[in-house]
Amino acid sequence: MVFIVKKKINGQEYYYLRASTRVIVNGKTKVKAVNLGYFGKDRKKAEQKLFEMNWVGDNKLNKLGFTKQIMAEKNEKKFEENKIEAEFRKALMSFVVDKGFVYGPSPEIYGGMAGFYDFGPAGKTLKNNIENAIRRLFNKFQFFEVECPIVTPKIVWEASGHLGGFSDPLVKCTKCTSIWRVDNLIGEEFKVDADAMTLEQLKEFLKTNQVICPSCKNRLSDDVKKHSLMLKTQVGLDTEMYNRPETATTTYLPFLNYLRFYRERLPFGVFQIGNAYRNEISPRQHIIRGREFTQAEAQVFLFKDQKENFEKFSEVEDVVIPFFTAKNQKENKGITSLTLKKAMENKVLKNKAYAWTIAITYQLFKSLGFSDENLRYKQHMPEKLAFYADDAWDLEIKFNSFGWVEACGVHDRTDYDLTTHGKFSGKELMAINPLTNKKEIPNVLEIAIGPNRVLLGVLDNFYDKRSEEEGKTKLRIPVKLSPIKAAILPLMKKEPLLGVSRKVFEDLSNEFLVVSDETGSIGKRYLRQDALGTPICITVDYDTIEKDDSVTIRERDSEKQIRVKISELHEVVRKVIEGEDLLKLGKLVETRVKE
């Protein structure tokens, strides 16, 4: 007979189809239960699915046939769900290479090493623009940027806990010897949150679900082991050092120097943008999970009582945030959108200072062009929360190619970091709280942004892939992020058009990153710039020479054009970058674009 069984893993209920069959072992008949398939998290849906497949009552089980039926249905559904995503991902990966955004794995001429990538001319410029947007946000709130060493002594990572506990669960395929990070593999294949599962729970999941190796399709064993993510190096003859796995820890260490700079007044903030290194066992999803990657991390140092009495909260209390709470995750519910004031009243967030950090990071991602529908703040489940943390939320971007991806984390780390580094270093990492007039160890609120992930999220969200029948492929990237701000195009590669065009280029290039494109038909040059995300194309034509010393400016998305004087170009380009509507900055000219 067949029946549904419930398993509770990490507080979440999962339902499986199980069959009982009689087998003969050593001449004796025994009943053996076999798992046939995963039926999801909802009991009623599992029962309905079983009923629809007519496996009820006393029907006899054709194990092989039913197993094939289950797997065929599961694979068909998965194929349908992932087909569009896979096709888009393939097109996007080809696009980012073809247009000079990201190459790799690097170094390509030597076969490449997984987890390492090159940012091409367009990609590095886009990355710079994203990092500068992050800088502007932090500078606006008087955070100062710092730079700390990448290579750090062993004792630093012993103190932080990284050396002993910074590891990932892995499993090695016994057939093809491929190695996989188990929680990621389960999350991708079964659409469940495996991050918070213990080692034993991961082993049980592999065994119960008969998880297969993505490379050779052989069933994986349940021999899950821990793998250290720390990258060890050596300085001098015998000094053991480590490449930092994050920028945050190195940012805490000069705390006493910051205290002098800020005249011993808290709260204050600092941030660091730089590379970090992790010995990922199976880097996947392009630049989302690499072995070398950029982090932009800010730290707010403040006393515990200042968290609740945080004046800047009043400036953001009406900001609406899409919260995916731990409670909603557990109950299989969706997003709850609340103002921060309401979130505090409903105890979704614990203190006003933390709520403020949630607000400014959300506003940053909105300013980068992401829509509300493609952003959410996901709370860490209680069992996933670090023992020292008071709260933690991840700002996630919805990708067309990879689903929801963490791009920023906001963490209330309490006084853990300064306490532990004070203990290991023997230094007193404290400050005088003016409210109590006593020395106290400050708390730290951390904002951790992944610029590489943001970059791929921007490309993914604004890549408008079109077939030949549908029209032209464009990168509809926000103007302030676009690698190239304008392209200057002579109508034909002839004098005097070339001379005027080059003069316009030289003038604009003193202030903006612009290009001169002289080769090919004007239509093909428009297409080239559209695909790179260039927001405007400036064309020098014969009217420029013979009539009024004006040029046409074509808008990428609408393909409409205006005409302006060359003397006004600087101001027009500047206004477009600042967000003004190009079509209101000059005289609209007739084009062949259909309304």
C-alpha positions as CSV (number, residue, x, y, z in Angstrom):
1,M,0.0,0.0,0.0
2,V,1.0,3.6,-0.3
3,F,0.6,6.4,2.2
4,I,1.7,9.9,3.0
5,V,4.2,10.5,5.8
6,K,5.2,13.8,7.5
7,K,8.7,14.7,8.4
8,K,9.7,17.7,10.5
9,I,13.0,19.3,9.5
10,N,14.2,22.4,11.2
11,G,10.7,23.2,12.4
12,Q,9.2,22.9,8.9
13,E,6.8,20.1,7.9
14,Y,7.5,18.2,4.7
15,Y,5.3,15.4,3.2
16,Y,6.5,12.4,1.3
17,L,4.9,9.5,-0.5
18,R,5.9,6.1,1.0
19,A,5.1,2.6,0.0
20,S,5.0,-0.6,2.0
21,T,6.1,-3.8,0.2
22,R,6.8,-7.3,1.3
23,V,10.4,-8.6,0.8
24,I,12.0,-11.9,1.6
25,V,15.2,-11.6,3.7
26,N,17.0,-14.8,4.7
27,G,13.9,-16.9,3.9
28,K,11.6,-14.7,6.0
29,T,9.0,-12.3,4.8
30,K,9.3,-8.7,6.0
31,V,7.5,-5.4,5.4
32,K,9.8,-2.7,4.0
33,A,8.9,1.0,3.6
34,V,10.3,2.9,0.6
35,N,10.1,6.6,-0.1
36,L,8.8,7.3,-3.6
37,G,8.6,11.1,-3.9
38,Y,8.5,14.5,-2.3
39,F,5.0,15.9,-2.1
40,G,5.6,19.4,-0.7
41,K,4.9,21.3,2.5
42,D,1.0,21.3,2.4
43,R,-0.8,18.2,3.7
44,K,-4.0,18.9,1.9
45,K,-2.3,19.4,-1.4
46,A,-0.3,16.2,-0.9
47,E,-3.5,14.2,-0.2
48,Q,-5.2,15.8,-3.2
49,K,-2.3,14.8,-5.4
50,L,-2.4,11.3,-4.1
51,F,-6.1,11.1,-4.8
52,E,-5.8,12.4,-8.3
53,M,-3.2,9.8,-9.1
54,N,-5.7,7.1,-7.8
55,W,-3.3,5.7,-5.2
56,V,-6.0,5.2,-2.6
57,G,-7.6,2.3,-0.8
58,D,-6.2,-1.1,-1.5
59,N,-4.8,-0.5,-5.0
60,K,-1.7,-2.6,-5.5
61,L,1.6,-0.8,-6.1
62,N,3.6,-1.2,-9.3
63,K,6.7,0.3,-7.7
64,L,8.7,0.7,-10.8
65,G,5.9,2.2,-12.8
66,F,4.7,4.5,-10.1
67,T,8.2,5.7,-9.3
68,K,8.7,6.6,-13.0
69,Q,5.3,8.3,-13.0
70,I,6.3,10.4,-9.9
71,M,9.7,11.3,-11.3
72,A,8.3,12.1,-14.8
73,E,5.7,14.4,-13.3
74,K,8.2,16.0,-11.0
75,N,10.7,16.5,-13.8
76,E,8.0,17.8,-16.2
77,K,6.8,20.4,-13.7
78,K,10.4,21.4,-12.8
79,F,11.2,21.7,-16.5
80,E,8.2,23.9,-17.2
81,E,9.0,26.1,-14.2
82,N,12.7,26.5,-15.1
83,K,12.5,26.6,-18.9
84,I,12.0,30.3,-19.2
85,E,14.4,31.0,-16.4
86,A,17.1,28.8,-18.0
87,E,16.6,30.4,-21.5
88,F,16.9,33.9,-20.0
89,R,19.9,32.9,-18.0
90,K,21.7,31.5,-21.0
91,A,21.0,34.6,-23.0
92,L,22.1,36.8,-20.2
93,M,25.4,35.0,-19.6
94,S,26.1,35.3,-23.3
95,F,25.2,39.0,-23.2
96,V,27.5,39.9,-20.3
97,V,30.5,38.3,-22.1
98,D,29.7,39.7,-25.5
99,K,29.2,43.3,-24.3
100,G,32.2,43.4,-22.1
101,F,30.6,43.2,-18.7
102,V,32.0,40.0,-17.1
103,Y,34.4,37.3,-18.4
104,G,35.4,34.0,-17.0
105,P,36.0,31.9,-15.1
106,S,39.4,33.5,-15.1
107,P,42.1,33.1,-16.5
108,E,40.3,31.8,-19.6
109,I,43.4,31.1,-21.6
110,Y,44.5,28.6,-19.0
111,G,41.1,26.9,-18.7
112,G,39.8,29.1,-15.8
113,M,39.3,28.5,-12.1
114,A,35.8,28.4,-10.8
115,G,34.8,31.4,-8.6
116,F,37.2,33.9,-10.2
117,Y,36.0,36.4,-12.8
118,D,37.2,39.4,-14.8
119,F,35.2,42.5,-15.0
120,G,35.5,43.9,-18.6
121,P,35.5,47.5,-19.7
122,A,31.7,48.0,-19.4
123,G,31.5,45.8,-16.3
124,K,34.2,47.5,-14.3
125,T,32.7,50.9,-15.1
126,L,29.2,49.7,-14.1
127,K,30.7,48.3,-10.9
128,N,32.4,51.6,-10.1
129,N,29.1,53.4,-10.6
130,I,27.4,51.0,-8.2
131,E,30.1,51.4,-5.6
132,N,30.0,55.2,-6.0
133,A,26.3,55.1,-5.4
134,I,27.0,53.2,-2.1
135,R,29.7,55.7,-1.2
136,R,27.2,58.6,-1.8
137,L,24.7,57.0,0.5
138,F,27.1,56.5,3.4
139,N,28.7,59.9,2.9
140,K,25.3,61.5,3.1
141,F,24.9,60.2,6.6
142,Q,28.5,61.1,7.6
143,F,30.0,57.7,7.4
144,F,33.7,57.9,6.5
145,E,35.4,55.4,4.3
146,V,38.4,53.4,5.6
147,E,40.7,50.8,4.0
148,C,42.2,47.9,6.0
149,P,44.6,45.1,5.1
150,I,43.4,42.0,3.2
151,V,45.9,39.7,4.8
152,T,45.5,39.4,8.6
153,P,47.0,37.5,11.5
154,K,45.6,34.1,12.6
155,I,44.6,35.5,16.0
156,V,42.1,37.9,14.5
157,W,40.1,35.0,13.0
158,E,40.5,32.9,16.1
159,A,38.9,35.9,18.0
160,S,36.1,36.4,15.5
161,G,35.2,32.7,15.5
162,H,35.9,32.3,11.7
163,L,38.8,30.0,12.1
164,G,36.9,27.4,14.1
165,G,33.4,27.8,12.8
166,F,33.4,29.4,9.3
167,S,32.6,26.3,7.2
168,D,30.2,24.9,4.7
169,P,28.6,21.4,4.6
170,L,29.8,19.4,1.6
171,V,29.2,16.0,0.0
172,K,31.4,14.2,-2.5
173,C,29.9,12.1,-5.2
174,T,31.2,8.5,-4.9
175,K,30.9,8.0,-8.7
176,C,32.2,11.1,-10.4
177,T,34.0,12.6,-7.4
178,S,32.2,16.0,-7.9
179,I,31.9,18.0,-4.6
180,W,28.8,19.9,-3.8
181,R,27.7,22.4,-1.1
182,V,24.8,20.5,0.4
183,D,22.5,23.3,1.6
184,N,22.8,25.2,-1.7
185,L,22.1,22.0,-3.7
186,I,19.0,21.2,-1.7
187,G,17.8,24.7,-1.8
188,E,18.1,24.9,-5.6
189,E,16.7,21.4,-6.4
190,F,13.9,21.2,-3.8
191,K,13.1,24.9,-3.3
192,V,13.4,24.6,0.4
193,D,15.4,26.8,2.8
194,A,18.2,24.5,3.8
195,D,20.5,27.3,5.2
196,A,19.5,26.7,8.8
197,M,19.6,22.9,8.7
198,T,22.0,21.2,11.0
199,L,24.6,18.7,9.7
200,E,22.3,15.8,10.8
201,Q,19.2,17.3,9.2
202,L,21.1,17.7,5.9
203,K,22.2,14.1,6.1
204,E,18.6,13.0,6.7
205,F,17.3,15.1,3.8
206,L,19.8,13.6,1.4
207,K,18.9,10.1,2.5
208,T,15.1,10.6,2.6
209,N,14.9,12.4,-0.8
210,Q,17.5,10.3,-2.6
211,V,19.2,13.5,-3.9
212,I,21.2,12.9,-7.1
213,C,24.5,14.4,-8.2
214,P,23.9,17.1,-10.8
215,S,26.9,16.0,-12.8
216,C,26.5,12.3,-13.2
217,K,22.9,11.7,-11.9
218,N,24.2,9.1,-9.4
219,R,22.5,9.1,-6.0
220,L,24.6,11.1,-3.5
221,S,25.5,9.5,-0.1
222,D,24.7,11.1,3.2
223,D,28.3,11.5,4.2
224,V,28.2,15.3,4.8
225,K,31.4,16.9,6.1
226,K,32.4,20.4,7.1
227,H,34.7,22.4,4.9
228,S,36.6,25.5,6.1
229,L,36.1,28.6,4.0
230,M,39.3,30.3,5.2
231,L,42.1,30.9,2.7
232,K,45.5,30.4,4.5
233,T,48.7,32.1,3.4
234,Q,52.2,32.7,4.9
235,V,54.1,35.9,5.5
236,G,57.8,35.8,5.9
237,L,59.3,32.4,6.7
238,D,56.7,30.9,9.0
239,T,54.0,33.4,10.1
240,E,50.5,32.0,9.5
241,M,48.1,34.5,8.1
242,Y,44.7,34.5,6.4
243,N,43.0,36.3,3.5
244,R,40.0,38.0,5.1
245,P,36.7,36.3,4.4
246,E,34.8,39.5,4.9
247,T,35.7,43.2,5.2
248,A,33.7,43.8,8.4
249,T,36.1,42.2,10.9
250,T,39.1,44.2,9.7
251,T,36.9,47.3,10.0
252,Y,36.3,46.8,13.7
253,L,39.9,46.6,14.7
254,P,40.9,50.3,14.5
255,F,38.0,51.2,16.8
256,L,40.2,53.2,19.3
257,N,41.5,55.3,16.4
258,Y,38.0,56.0,15.2
259,L,37.0,57.1,18.7
260,R,39.7,59.7,18.7
261,F,38.7,60.9,15.2
262,Y,35.1,61.3,16.3
263,R,36.1,63.0,19.5
264,E,34.8,60.1,21.6
265,R,31.2,60.9,20.6
266,L,28.9,58.0,19.6
267,P,27.0,57.1,17.5
268,F,29.4,57.2,14.4
269,G,29.8,55.2,11.3
270,V,32.6,54.0,9.0
271,F,32.6,51.8,5.9
272,Q,35.0,49.8,3.7
273,I,34.7,48.7,0.1
274,G,37.2,46.0,-0.8
275,N,37.7,42.4,-1.8
276,A,37.2,39.3,0.4
277,Y,38.1,35.7,-0.2
278,R,36.4,32.4,0.6
279,N,37.5,28.9,-0.2
280,E,34.1,28.0,-1.6
281,I,34.0,24.3,-2.5
282,S,31.7,24.6,-5.4
283,P,31.2,28.2,-6.6
284,R,28.0,28.5,-8.6
285,Q,25.6,31.0,-10.1
286,H,28.2,33.1,-11.9
287,I,29.5,36.0,-9.8
288,I,26.8,35.5,-7.2
289,R,29.0,33.1,-5.3
290,G,32.7,33.5,-5.9
291,R,36.0,32.8,-4.2
292,E,37.1,36.4,-4.6
293,F,34.4,39.1,-4.4
294,T,33.8,42.7,-3.4
295,Q,32.1,43.7,-0.2
296,A,30.8,47.2,0.8
297,E,30.3,47.0,4.6
298,A,29.4,49.8,7.0
299,Q,29.5,49.7,10.8
300,V,27.5,51.9,13.1
301,F,29.0,52.1,16.6
302,L,26.6,53.2,19.3
303,F,25.6,52.5,22.9
304,K,22.8,50.1,23.7
305,D,20.5,52.8,25.0
306,Q,21.0,54.9,21.8
307,K,19.4,52.1,19.7
308,E,16.0,53.0,21.0
309,N,16.5,56.7,21.4
310,F,17.6,57.2,17.8
311,E,16.7,60.7,16.5
312,K,17.1,59.9,12.8
313,F,14.3,57.3,12.9
314,S,11.7,60.1,12.6
315,E,13.1,60.9,9.2
316,V,12.3,57.3,7.9
317,E,9.4,56.1,10.0
318,D,6.9,56.4,7.0
319,V,9.1,54.4,4.6
320,V,7.2,51.3,3.5
321,I,9.3,48.1,3.6
322,P,8.3,44.6,2.1
323,F,9.0,42.3,5.1
324,F,9.3,38.5,4.7
325,T,9.2,37.7,8.4
326,A,10.4,34.5,10.0
327,K,6.8,33.9,11.0
328,N,5.5,34.3,7.5
329,Q,8.2,31.9,6.2
330,K,7.3,29.3,8.7
331,E,3.6,29.6,7.9
332,N,4.2,29.6,4.1
333,K,2.8,33.1,3.8
334,G,4.1,35.9,1.6
335,I,5.4,39.4,2.1
336,T,3.9,41.9,4.6
337,S,4.4,45.6,3.6
338,L,4.6,47.9,6.6
339,T,5.8,51.4,7.4
340,L,8.8,51.3,9.7
341,K,6.6,53.0,12.4
342,K,4.1,50.2,12.1
343,A,6.9,47.6,12.1
344,M,8.1,49.0,15.4
345,E,4.6,49.0,16.9
346,N,4.1,45.4,15.8
347,K,7.5,44.3,17.1
348,V,8.6,43.2,13.7
349,L,11.8,45.2,14.4
350,K,13.3,45.6,17.8
351,N,14.8,49.1,17.9
352,K,14.7,52.4,16.0
353,A,18.4,52.5,15.1
354,Y,18.2,49.1,13.4
355,A,15.0,50.2,11.6
356,W,16.9,53.2,10.3
357,T,19.6,51.0,8.8
358,I,16.9,48.9,7.1
359,A,15.4,52.1,5.6
360,I,18.5,53.6,4.2
361,T,19.6,50.4,2.5
362,Y,16.2,49.9,1.0
363,Q,16.2,53.4,-0.3
364,L,19.6,52.8,-1.9
365,F,18.4,49.8,-3.8
366,K,15.3,51.7,-4.9
367,S,17.6,54.5,-6.2
368,L,19.5,51.9,-8.2
369,G,16.2,51.3,-10.2
370,F,14.9,48.1,-8.6
371,S,11.1,47.9,-8.4
372,D,9.2,47.2,-5.1
373,E,8.1,43.9,-6.6
374,N,11.7,42.7,-7.0
375,L,12.9,43.6,-3.5
376,R,12.1,42.1,-0.1
377,Y,13.6,42.0,3.3
378,K,13.9,38.4,4.5
379,Q,14.4,37.8,8.2
380,H,16.8,35.1,9.4
381,M,15.0,32.2,11.0
382,P,15.7,32.0,14.8
383,E,17.6,28.8,14.4
384,K,19.8,30.4,11.8
385,L,20.5,33.5,13.8
386,A,24.1,33.7,15.2
387,F,24.1,33.3,19.0
388,Y,25.4,36.9,19.6
389,A,23.0,38.6,17.1
390,D,19.9,40.4,18.2
391,D,18.3,40.5,14.7
392,A,19.3,39.9,11.1
393,W,17.5,40.6,7.8
394,D,18.7,40.1,4.2
395,L,17.6,42.4,1.4
396,E,17.0,40.2,-1.6
397,I,16.7,41.0,-5.3
398,K,14.4,38.9,-7.5
399,F,16.4,37.8,-10.5
400,N,14.9,36.5,-13.8
401,S,17.7,34.1,-14.0
402,F,18.3,32.9,-10.4
403,G,15.2,33.7,-8.4
404,W,15.5,35.6,-5.1
405,V,19.2,36.4,-4.3
406,E,20.6,38.0,-1.1
407,A,22.3,41.3,-2.0
408,C,22.6,43.0,1.3
409,G,22.5,41.9,5.0
410,V,21.7,44.1,8.0
411,H,22.7,42.7,11.3
412,D,22.5,43.8,14.9
413,R,25.7,42.3,16.3
414,T,25.3,43.7,19.8
415,D,28.6,44.2,21.6
416,Y,30.0,40.8,20.5
417,D,32.8,42.0,18.1
418,L,34.4,44.7,20.4
419,T,34.0,42.4,23.4
420,T,35.8,39.4,21.8
421,H,38.5,41.4,20.1
422,G,39.1,43.3,23.3
423,K,39.5,40.0,25.1
424,F,41.9,38.4,22.6
425,S,44.0,41.6,22.1
426,G,44.1,42.6,25.7
427,K,42.9,46.1,24.8
428,E,40.0,48.0,26.3
429,L,37.6,48.6,23.4
430,M,35.2,50.9,25.3
431,A,33.9,54.4,25.4
432,I,32.3,56.7,28.0
433,N,28.5,56.8,27.7
434,P,27.4,60.4,28.5
435,L,24.1,59.1,29.8
436,T,25.7,57.0,32.6
437,N,29.1,58.6,32.6
438,K,30.6,55.1,32.7
439,K,32.7,53.2,30.3
440,E,30.8,50.7,28.1
441,I,31.4,48.4,25.2
442,P,29.5,49.8,22.2
443,N,27.2,47.8,20.1
444,V,27.6,47.4,16.3
445,L,24.9,47.6,13.6
446,E,26.3,46.2,10.4
447,I,25.3,46.8,6.7
448,A,26.9,44.3,4.3
449,I,26.3,44.9,0.6
450,G,27.6,42.7,-2.2
451,P,28.4,45.0,-5.2
452,N,29.0,42.0,-7.5
453,R,25.5,40.6,-6.8
454,V,24.0,44.1,-7.2
455,L,25.8,44.4,-10.6
456,L,24.4,41.1,-11.9
457,G,21.0,42.0,-10.5
458,V,21.1,45.3,-12.4
459,L,22.0,43.5,-15.7
460,D,19.4,40.8,-15.0
461,N,16.6,43.2,-14.2
462,F,17.2,45.7,-17.0
463,Y,18.3,43.3,-19.9
464,D,15.4,43.5,-22.4
465,K,16.0,40.5,-24.6
466,R,14.0,40.6,-27.8
467,S,13.7,38.2,-30.8
468,E,14.3,39.6,-34.3
469,E,10.5,39.6,-34.8
470,E,9.9,41.6,-31.5
471,G,12.4,44.3,-32.1
472,K,15.7,45.4,-30.7
473,T,17.5,44.1,-27.6
474,K,18.3,46.9,-25.1
475,L,19.9,47.3,-21.7
476,R,17.3,49.6,-20.1
477,I,19.7,50.5,-17.2
478,P,19.1,53.6,-15.1
479,V,21.0,56.6,-16.5
480,K,23.1,57.2,-13.5
481,L,24.4,53.6,-13.6
482,S,25.0,53.3,-17.3
483,P,28.7,52.8,-18.1
484,I,28.7,55.2,-21.0
485,K,26.7,58.4,-20.6
486,A,26.5,59.4,-24.2
487,A,27.7,58.4,-27.7
488,I,28.7,61.0,-30.3
489,L,28.0,59.8,-33.8
490,P,28.8,61.6,-37.1
491,L,26.1,60.9,-39.6
492,M,28.7,59.7,-42.0
493,K,32.5,59.2,-41.7
494,K,33.3,62.3,-43.7
495,E,34.6,65.8,-43.2
496,P,33.4,68.2,-42.0
497,L,31.1,65.9,-39.9
498,L,34.1,64.1,-38.4
499,G,35.8,67.3,-37.2
500,V,32.7,68.7,-35.5
501,S,31.9,65.3,-34.0
502,R,35.4,65.0,-32.5
503,K,35.3,68.5,-31.1
504,V,32.0,67.7,-29.4
505,F,33.5,64.5,-28.0
506,E,36.6,66.3,-26.6
507,D,34.4,68.9,-24.9
508,L,32.0,66.4,-23.3
509,S,34.7,64.0,-22.3
510,N,36.2,66.5,-19.9
511,E,33.2,65.9,-17.6
512,F,31.5,62.7,-18.7
513,L,32.4,59.2,-19.8
514,V,31.4,59.4,-23.5
515,V,32.4,57.5,-26.6
516,S,32.8,58.4,-30.3
517,D,31.4,55.8,-32.7
518,E,32.2,56.5,-36.4
519,T,31.9,53.1,-38.1
520,G,28.8,51.5,-39.6
521,S,25.4,52.8,-40.5
522,I,23.7,55.1,-38.1
523,G,21.1,52.4,-37.3
524,K,23.7,49.8,-36.4
525,R,25.5,52.3,-34.2
526,Y,22.2,53.1,-32.3
527,L,21.8,49.3,-31.8
528,R,25.3,48.9,-30.4
529,Q,24.8,51.7,-27.9
530,D,21.3,50.5,-26.9
531,A,22.8,47.1,-26.0
532,L,25.4,48.7,-23.8
533,G,22.8,50.8,-22.0
534,T,24.0,54.1,-23.3
535,P,21.1,56.5,-22.5
536,I,21.6,59.1,-25.3
537,C,23.2,59.2,-28.7
538,I,24.2,62.6,-30.1
539,T,24.3,62.8,-33.9
540,V,26.2,65.4,-35.9
541,D,24.5,65.8,-39.3
542,Y,24.5,68.1,-42.2
543,D,22.0,70.5,-40.6
544,T,24.7,70.9,-37.8
545,I,27.1,72.2,-40.4
546,E,24.8,74.1,-42.8
547,K,22.1,75.5,-40.6
548,D,22.0,76.2,-36.9
549,D,25.0,74.5,-35.2
550,S,22.6,72.1,-33.5
551,V,22.6,68.3,-33.1
552,T,20.0,65.6,-32.5
553,I,19.9,63.7,-29.2
554,R,18.2,60.3,-29.4
555,E,16.7,58.7,-26.2
556,R,17.5,55.0,-25.8
557,D,14.2,53.7,-24.5
558,S,11.6,55.7,-26.5
559,E,14.0,56.2,-29.6
560,K,12.5,59.7,-29.8
561,Q,14.8,62.6,-30.7
562,I,15.2,66.3,-29.8
563,R,17.4,69.0,-31.3
564,V,19.6,71.3,-29.2
565,K,22.5,73.7,-29.8
566,I,26.0,72.4,-29.3
567,S,26.6,75.1,-26.8
568,E,23.8,73.6,-24.6
569,L,25.0,70.0,-24.8
570,H,26.9,70.1,-21.5
571,E,23.9,71.3,-19.5
572,V,21.5,68.9,-21.3
573,V,23.7,65.8,-20.6
574,R,24.1,66.8,-17.0
575,K,20.4,67.2,-16.5
576,V,19.7,63.8,-18.1
577,I,22.2,62.1,-15.8
578,E,20.5,63.8,-12.8
579,G,17.2,62.3,-13.9
580,E,15.4,65.0,-16.0
581,D,13.3,64.0,-19.0
582,L,15.4,64.5,-22.2
583,L,12.3,65.1,-24.3
584,K,11.6,68.3,-22.3
585,L,15.0,69.7,-22.8
586,G,14.8,70.5,-26.5
587,K,12.7,70.7,-29.6
588,L,11.1,67.3,-30.5
589,V,11.9,66.2,-34.0
590,E,10.0,63.8,-36.3
591,T,11.3,60.3,-36.5
592,R,10.2,57.0,-37.9
593,V,9.3,55.6,-34.4
594,K,5.7,54.5,-34.3
595,E,3.6,55.9,-31.5
